[in-house]
């Protein structure tokens, strides 16, 4: 009886240990560059359908489910804050997350715009808390404690090698010796590198204007045209394109067609289309759909 009881205790203990290891190994962790976004998206729809509010502790992540709670830590000053994923992004391969202005202030990254951060999943929607924390959103503390990074450990200074110095001597130079001839023919490497011709720098490729498809353009007519620059199923992508075109000096508009959000340039004269196509090509837009305004 006693032997069976001990066996049952061992089995239960092993099961609890394996469960804890499985939960711990399932926590999402990532390190990389973070940026923040604020006033330009205020009140605009996020990818989850929620309107963006820069005063809330939210974030955009490329893949994590909406509602995921992440702990974001600024690795430069060790400030940390909890954010809730409600948007998609960043749409730049060099970044892993975009946070709201409120979260950026908590991380002290407003002035730097970018910061190297670590992110760790606190709550995963549908799976419940993975660390025993409540499923409800956890607001950050009103004060943020600065935890200084550990001081680097100095490596011990290695003593210089005490190996004996071996000196080699050359025999006296004779009349038929080739040493002087060899030394005379040596080329100073610094002089040789200085006298080398510089490699030609290739001229940067000029961006091509965007291709125009759709309606034919009549240069001498009084018709006005509508240029469709891009179409997205995610509202945030349309907002990004709208901002880029505005910063380039253009006047974009939104169109809603079923579940798609279009960014267009309306009431464009025929004689202005070639110039606009070049601007769009410079921004990386390769094809534009042309329609006649009704």
C-alpha positions in Angstrom: 0.0 0.0 0.0 2.8 2.4 1.0 4.7 1.6 -2.2 1.6 2.4 -4.3 1.1 5.7 -2.5 4.7 6.7 -3.2 4.3 5.8 -6.9 1.1 7.9 -7.2 2.9 10.9 -5.6 5.8 10.6 -8.0 3.5 10.4 -11.0 1.5 13.5 -9.9 4.8 15.4 -9.3 6.2 14.6 -12.7 2.9 15.6 -14.4 2.8 19.0 -12.7 6.5 19.6 -13.7 5.8 18.8 -17.3 2.7 21.0 -17.4 4.6 24.0 -16.0 7.4 23.5 -18.6 4.9 23.3 -21.4 3.2 26.6 -20.4 6.5 28.3 -19.9 7.9 27.1 -23.3 4.7 28.4 -25.0 5.2 32.0 -24.1 5.9 34.2 -27.1 9.1 36.3 -26.9 10.8 38.5 -29.5 13.5 41.2 -29.6 13.9 44.0 -32.1 13.2 47.6 -33.1 10.0 49.4 -32.0 8.5 52.6 -33.2 5.4 54.6 -32.1 2.5 56.2 -33.9 0.1 58.9 -32.7 -1.8 61.9 -33.9 -1.8 61.1 -37.7 -3.9 58.0 -37.0 -6.1 59.4 -34.2 -9.7 58.3 -34.6 -8.9 56.2 -37.7 -10.0 52.5 -37.8 -7.4 49.9 -36.8 -7.1 46.5 -38.4 -9.3 45.0 -35.6 -12.1 47.6 -36.3 -11.4 49.5 -33.1 -10.8 53.3 -33.6 -7.2 54.2 -32.8 -6.8 56.2 -29.5 -3.2 57.3 -28.9 -3.9 57.7 -25.1 -4.5 54.0 -24.7 -1.8 51.4 -24.2 -2.1 49.5 -27.5 0.2 48.2 -30.2 0.3 46.9 -33.8 1.9 43.5 -34.4 2.2 41.6 -37.7 0.8 38.2 -36.5 -0.3 38.0 -32.9 -4.1 37.7 -32.3 -6.0 40.8 -31.5 -6.4 41.2 -27.7 -3.0 39.7 -26.9 -1.4 41.4 -23.9 2.3 42.0 -24.4 5.0 43.2 -21.9 7.2 45.6 -23.8 10.6 46.5 -22.3 12.9 49.2 -23.5 16.3 47.5 -23.4 18.1 50.8 -23.3 16.6 52.0 -20.0 14.7 48.9 -18.8 11.3 50.8 -18.6 8.4 48.4 -19.3 4.7 48.7 -20.0 1.8 46.3 -20.9 0.1 46.9 -24.2 -2.9 45.3 -26.0 -2.6 44.2 -29.7 -5.4 45.8 -31.7 -3.8 46.6 -35.0 -1.6 45.2 -37.8 1.9 46.4 -38.5 4.7 47.5 -38.7 4.9 47.3 -42.5 8.6 47.7 -42.4 10.8 44.6 -42.2 13.3 46.2 -39.8 10.7 46.7 -37.0 8.8 44.1 -34.9 6.1 46.3 -33.2 4.5 49.8 -33.3 3.2 51.1 -30.0 0.8 54.0 -29.2 2.0 57.4 -28.0 0.9 56.6 -24.4 3.0 53.4 -24.4 5.9 55.2 -26.0 5.9 57.9 -23.2 5.9 55.1 -20.6 9.0 53.6 -22.4 10.7 57.0 -22.7 11.1 56.7 -26.5 9.2 59.7 -27.7 12.4 61.7 -28.5 14.3 58.8 -30.1 11.3 57.6 -32.1 12.8 54.1 -32.2 14.0 51.8 -29.5 15.4 48.3 -29.1 12.9 46.4 -27.1 11.9 42.9 -26.0 8.3 41.8 -26.1 6.8 38.9 -24.1 3.3 37.6 -24.2 1.4 38.0 -20.9 -2.1 36.9 -22.0 -3.1 35.0 -25.2 -6.7 35.3 -26.3 -8.6 32.0 -26.3 -5.9 30.2 -24.3 -6.3 32.1 -21.0 -3.5 33.5 -18.9 -0.2 31.8 -19.4 1.5 33.2 -16.3 -1.4 33.1 -13.9 -2.4 36.8 -14.5 -6.0 37.8 -15.0 -7.5 37.6 -18.6 -8.5 41.3 -18.2 -6.2 44.0 -19.5 -3.5 45.0 -17.0 -2.9 48.8 -17.0 0.7 49.9 -16.5 1.7 51.4 -13.1 1.5 55.2 -12.8 5.2 55.3 -12.0 7.9 53.4 -13.9 10.9 52.1 -12.0 14.2 52.4 -13.7 16.2 49.2 -13.4 19.8 50.0 -14.5 21.5 47.3 -16.6 24.1 45.1 -15.0 27.6 46.4 -15.2 29.8 44.5 -17.6 32.1 41.9 -16.1 35.7 42.8 -16.7 37.8 40.0 -18.0 41.1 39.4 -16.2 44.2 40.9 -17.7 46.3 38.2 -19.3 50.0 38.3 -18.4 52.3 38.8 -21.4 53.8 35.7 -22.8 57.3 34.9 -21.4 58.4 32.9 -24.4 62.1 33.6 -25.3 62.8 35.9 -28.1 64.5 34.2 -31.0 66.8 36.4 -33.2 67.7 35.3 -36.7 70.8 36.9 -38.4 71.5 37.0 -42.1 75.0 36.1 -43.5 77.1 39.1 -44.6 76.0 40.3 -48.1 78.3 39.2 -50.9 78.7 40.7 -54.3 76.5 38.1 -55.9 73.8 38.3 -53.2 70.2 38.8 -54.4 69.0 40.5 -51.2 69.6 44.0 -52.4 67.9 43.2 -55.7 64.8 41.9 -53.9 64.7 44.9 -51.6 65.0 47.2 -54.5 62.0 45.6 -56.3 59.7 45.6 -53.2 56.7 48.0 -53.5 55.5 49.9 -50.5 51.9 48.6 -50.0 50.7 52.0 -48.7 52.2 53.7 -51.8 50.7 51.1 -54.1 47.2 51.5 -52.5 47.4 55.3 -52.8 48.3 55.1 -56.5 45.6 52.6 -57.3 42.8 54.1 -59.5 39.5 54.6 -57.7 36.8 52.2 -58.8 34.1 53.9 -60.8 30.9 54.6 -58.8 27.8 53.4 -60.7 25.2 56.0 -61.2 22.0 55.3 -59.2 19.1 53.9 -61.3 16.4 56.5 -61.9 13.0 55.4 -60.7 10.5 54.9 -63.5 7.1 56.6 -63.5 4.1 54.5 -62.5 2.5 52.6 -65.3 -1.0 53.9 -66.3 -3.7 51.4 -67.0 -7.4 51.7 -67.5 -9.0 54.6 -69.4 -7.1 56.3 -72.2 -5.9 59.8 -71.5 -6.9 62.6 -73.9 -4.3 65.3 -73.5 -6.3 68.0 -75.3 -9.7 67.4 -73.6 -11.3 69.0 -70.6 -12.0 65.7 -68.9 -10.9 65.1 -65.3 -9.5 61.8 -64.2 -9.3 59.8 -61.0 -6.1 57.9 -60.3 -6.4 54.8 -58.1 -3.0 54.4 -56.4 -3.7 51.4 -54.1 -6.4 49.2 -52.7 -6.3 47.4 -49.3 -8.5 45.1 -47.2 -6.8 46.4 -44.0 -7.7 50.0 -43.2 -4.3 50.7 -41.6 -2.5 50.1 -44.9 -4.7 52.6 -46.6 -4.0 55.2 -43.9 -0.2 54.6 -44.3 -0.5 55.2 -48.1 -2.7 58.3 -47.5 0.0 59.8 -45.2 2.8 59.0 -47.7 1.0 60.7 -50.6 0.2 63.7 -48.4 3.8 64.1 -47.3 4.8 64.0 -51.0 2.6 67.1 -51.7 -0.4 65.2 -53.3 -4.0 65.4 -52.2 -5.3 61.9 -51.7 -8.8 60.7 -50.9 -10.4 57.5 -49.6 -12.9 55.3 -51.5 -14.8 52.4 -50.0 -15.7 49.5 -52.3 -17.2 46.5 -50.5 -14.5 45.3 -48.1 -11.7 47.3 -49.8 -10.3 50.7 -49.0 -8.9 52.6 -52.0 -6.5 55.5 -52.0 -7.2 57.8 -55.0 -6.2 61.1 -56.4 -9.5 62.8 -57.7 -10.2 65.5 -60.3 -6.7 65.3 -62.0 -6.2 67.2 -65.2 -4.8 65.2 -68.2 -1.8 67.5 -68.5 -0.8 66.8 -64.8 -1.0 63.0 -65.0 2.6 62.5 -66.3 4.1 64.5 -63.5 2.0 62.7 -60.9 3.0 59.3 -62.4 6.7 60.2 -61.9 6.1 61.2 -58.3 4.3 58.0 -57.6 7.1 56.0 -59.3 9.6 57.8 -57.0 7.5 56.6 -54.0 7.6 53.0 -55.3 4.1 52.7 -56.7 4.5 50.8 -60.0 1.0 50.8 -61.5 -1.9 53.3 -61.3 -5.5 52.7 -62.5 -6.9 55.6 -64.4 -10.7 56.3 -64.5 -12.7 59.2 -66.0 -14.5 61.3 -63.5 -18.3 61.2 -63.9 
